[in-house]
Amino acid sequence: MNALTEDELIIALEKALPEIAEDHQAAALAWNPHDWVPWDLGRNFAFLGGQDWDSSQQTLSDEVRAGLLVLLLTKDNLPSYHRVLAKHFPAFSDWRQLVGVWTAEDNRHAIVLRDYLVVTRAIDPVDAEERRRIHVTAGYRQHEAAVAELGPLDVLALMAVHENQCVGFIEKLRGAVTDDVFSQILAKISADDALQATTFAAFLNAGLVADPEGTVLAVDRALVRLATEEFGFDVADFDPERALIAGYENDETRAGIAATLADQLKLDTVQGLGDDAEAARLRILAAAGR
């Protein structure tokens, strides 16, 4: 089979868009960030005549504080991930059903996390804001060389892996959380991420039909990248916090992501691949413990 051009591949993927978008809409649960914030705990900061934050007000353990901060910064960096998606799937086309919906759903994660943080004074809001400006300015893969290597299937595989990575990270974080409201917020975010991971995997399944070798290779590359892109890998001046959550991602969690994708794509049944793609398929299955 001759390899498809990028335009031909995107057209082939677009044929699956209406059904996948419908499935996503049917499974998605609507929720409002403001409903989950304990507003009655809030009070003014000094600028409006109240009291600024000090360390005595911190309500979270150092571990949970580090986990919340890196999750918040990752969700703050939504514009970068939006641009990566829109590189091949422009939001002003029919692909708004994927890119637009994903962006709108993911945006509420940063909203609810920051509102919770500020109202409860769980961690230093000035530090969180300064880190947000630095992190979002730097961006994720916002250099030409970093984006140029990502074809359409690479973007879909990257996003499928990223969303599964979010789910796993939040599960670890919830295990260290003692506040029930915060735990429920994390559960809402995780449910969104899990559904988005399934949606991106559905497009990868469409990719297996249109370009099986390219899809398997893209998934393999995304999983290899996962080993060097742990949560917070690109957050500046984060080493002390990173040490507190060092056990949140490891070989076991990465194997879980590989297994999830291997199952969703039924990679154990894929046949007829060329040598490179077959080697990639076997690497994915080995990473999944198969």
C-alpha positions, 0 to 999 in steps of 0.5 A: 500500500502506498503511503498517504499524503498528509492531506489524504490522511486527514481527509480519511480521518475526517470521515470518522469525525462525525461518529467519534464526535457523537460518541464523545458528546453522548459520554461527556458529563457537563459540570460547572467549575464554580459549583465545586469551589468552597466560596464561603472560605474566601476572603480578600487579599491586601490589595482590597483591604484584606490579608495576603497569603502567608505560609501559615495558611497553607492547607496541603501537605508538601506532596499534595502541594507539589502535585496540585502545582504541576497539574495546574501548570500543565492545565494552564499550558492549554494554549500550547496543546491547542496549537499542537492540535490545530497544526493539522486539525484547524479549529476553524474547519470541521475539526472544531468538533475535536479541537474546540470541544477538547479545548473547552472541556480542558479549560475548565480544569485550570479554572476550577483548580485555580479557583480552589487554590485561591479561595482556600489559600491552599498554596501561595497564589503569587508563586503559582501566578508567577510560575504560570506566566513563565510556563505558559510563555515558554509553552510546550513544543512551541519551537519550530523544530519541536513541532515540525516532527509531529505529523497528524498521527503523531499529534493524535498519539501524543494527545492520547498518551498525554490524556492517559498520563493525566489520568494516572497522575491524578489517581496518584494525587488523589491517593494523597489528598485528604480534603473531600472537595479537592478529591471530588474536583480531581475526580471530575478532571480525571473523568474528562481526561479519561474520555478525551483519551478514549476519543483520541484513541478512536481517531487512532483506530481510524488511523489504523484503517487509513495508515496502519504502519504510520499509526503504529509508528506514531504510537511507538514514538509517543510512548518512547517520548513519555519516558522523558516527558514526566509531569513537570519535566519542563517546569522551570525551577521545579526540582524540589517539588519534582522530588516530592512526586517522584514516585507518581510516574514510573515503569509501572505507570508507563506500562499501564498507558501502553497497555491501555492503548494496546487494548484500545487499538487491538494491537495484538491482532494487527497484521501485515505490517512492514518491518519497522512498524512490526518492530514498533508494534512488538515494542508497544506490546512489550512495554505493555507487558504482553 
